[in-house]
């Protein structure tokens, strides 16, 4: 019985350490620098929504062609929720607004985030931005 309790305790400590490692990506309040390609699956196909470039705690975009006009700050809380502190292209124009942005890390070198947009008609659309 003591052996079983020891194994369970070790397992819990191991799982806790893995969870801590996964959350370490959010601990500094930033996404890894790079360009994130955003797209949405709609009507049976993927639609390109542009690229968002992140450097430190600053972002530009999304840009579908050309270059971004201005950089803005963003914040990320310890749970990986991102707050954009400036406009975000079509996500925040024409009556659209950001409902939530959630950072995700499927493993080392594969950061991404999901943007949930509330459209002007009240419907919600989700898109995924993955680091290229």
C-alpha positions as CSV (number, residue, x, y, z in Angstrom):
1,X,0.0,0.0,0.0
2,X,2.8,2.4,0.9
3,X,4.4,1.6,-2.5
4,X,1.2,2.5,-4.3
5,X,0.9,5.8,-2.4
6,X,4.5,6.6,-3.2
7,X,3.9,5.9,-7.0
8,X,0.8,8.1,-7.0
9,X,2.7,10.9,-5.2
10,X,5.6,10.7,-7.7
11,X,3.1,10.7,-10.6
12,X,1.3,13.8,-9.2
13,X,4.7,15.6,-8.8
14,X,5.7,14.6,-12.3
15,X,2.4,15.8,-13.8
16,X,2.7,19.0,-11.9
17,X,6.2,19.6,-13.2
18,X,4.9,19.0,-16.8
19,X,2.1,21.4,-16.3
20,X,4.6,24.0,-15.0
21,X,6.8,23.5,-18.0
22,X,3.9,24.0,-20.4
23,X,2.8,27.1,-18.6
24,X,6.3,28.5,-18.6
25,X,5.7,29.6,-22.2
26,X,3.1,32.1,-20.8
27,X,5.0,33.2,-17.7
28,X,7.0,36.0,-19.4
29,X,3.8,37.5,-20.9
30,X,4.9,37.3,-24.5
31,X,4.5,35.1,-27.6
32,X,7.7,34.0,-29.3
33,X,8.9,36.5,-31.8
34,X,7.9,35.7,-35.4
35,X,5.3,36.0,-38.1
36,X,2.0,34.2,-37.5
37,X,-0.1,33.2,-40.5
38,X,-3.9,33.5,-39.7
39,X,-6.6,31.7,-41.5
40,X,-10.2,30.5,-40.9
41,X,-12.0,27.5,-42.2
42,X,-15.2,28.7,-43.8
43,X,-17.6,27.1,-46.3
44,X,-15.3,24.1,-46.8
45,X,-12.1,26.0,-47.4
46,X,-9.3,27.8,-45.6
47,X,-9.4,31.6,-46.1
48,X,-6.2,33.7,-45.6
49,X,-6.7,36.4,-43.0
50,X,-3.1,37.8,-43.2
51,X,0.0,37.7,-41.1
52,X,0.6,39.1,-37.7
53,X,4.2,39.8,-36.7
54,X,5.2,39.8,-33.1
55,X,8.4,41.2,-31.7
56,X,8.7,41.3,-27.9
57,X,5.4,42.8,-26.6
58,X,4.6,44.6,-29.9
59,X,2.6,43.4,-32.9
60,X,1.9,44.6,-36.5
61,X,-0.8,43.4,-38.8
62,X,-2.6,41.5,-39.9
63,X,-1.2,42.1,-43.3
64,X,-2.4,40.3,-46.4
65,X,0.0,42.1,-48.8
66,X,2.5,44.9,-48.4
67,X,3.8,46.1,-45.0
68,X,2.0,47.0,-41.8
69,X,1.5,50.7,-41.2
70,X,2.1,50.8,-37.4
71,X,3.0,48.7,-34.4
72,X,0.9,48.3,-31.3
73,X,1.5,46.7,-27.9
74,X,-0.2,43.6,-26.6
75,X,-0.4,41.9,-23.2
76,X,-0.7,38.3,-22.3
77,X,-1.8,37.1,-18.9
78,X,-0.5,33.9,-17.2
79,X,-3.3,31.9,-18.7
80,X,-2.3,32.8,-22.2
81,X,-5.1,35.2,-22.9
82,X,-3.9,38.0,-25.2
83,X,-5.3,41.5,-25.1
84,X,-4.5,43.5,-28.3
85,X,-3.9,47.2,-27.3
86,X,-4.5,48.5,-30.8
87,X,-6.6,47.7,-33.9
88,X,-6.3,44.3,-35.5
89,X,-7.2,44.8,-39.1
90,X,-10.6,43.3,-40.2
91,X,-10.9,41.7,-36.8
92,X,-11.7,45.1,-35.3
93,X,-13.2,47.0,-38.2
94,X,-16.7,47.2,-39.7
95,X,-18.5,46.5,-36.5
96,X,-16.3,43.5,-35.7
97,X,-14.6,43.0,-32.3
98,X,-12.3,40.6,-30.6
99,X,-14.1,38.4,-28.1
100,X,-11.0,36.5,-27.0
101,X,-7.5,35.5,-28.1
102,X,-6.0,32.4,-26.5
103,X,-2.3,31.4,-27.0
104,X,-1.6,27.7,-27.5
105,X,1.7,25.8,-27.5
106,X,1.5,22.3,-29.0
107,X,5.2,21.8,-28.2
108,X,8.5,23.5,-28.6
109,X,8.7,25.6,-31.8
110,X,4.9,25.4,-32.5
111,X,3.3,28.4,-30.8
112,X,0.0,29.7,-32.1
113,X,-3.1,31.6,-31.0
114,X,-6.8,31.4,-31.7
115,X,-8.8,34.6,-32.2
116,X,-12.5,34.6,-31.5
117,X,-14.1,37.5,-33.4
118,X,-17.6,38.7,-32.8
119,X,-19.0,39.9,-36.1
120,X,-21.3,42.9,-36.5
121,X,-24.3,40.6,-36.8
122,X,-23.6,39.0,-33.5
123,X,-22.2,35.7,-34.9
124,X,-18.8,34.4,-33.8
125,X,-15.9,33.3,-36.0
126,X,-12.7,31.5,-34.9
127,X,-9.4,31.7,-36.7
128,X,-6.0,30.2,-35.9
129,X,-2.7,32.0,-36.3
130,X,0.4,29.7,-36.5
131,X,4.0,30.7,-36.4
132,X,5.6,30.2,-39.8
